[in-house]
């Protein structure tokens, strides 16, 4: 399995293709709702 990093939303399709993943319509809707712009707040790194 390839190691991928998604630091830009525009790279999502490229990373999905690299991992040969397919999602159902319901799964995509869940992902789009859960990770909609503004839905996830905070830093990408744990504060120590």
Secondary structure, DSSP 8 states (H G I E B T S, - for coil): ------SSGGGHHHHHHHHT----HHHHHHHHHHTSTTTS-S-SS---
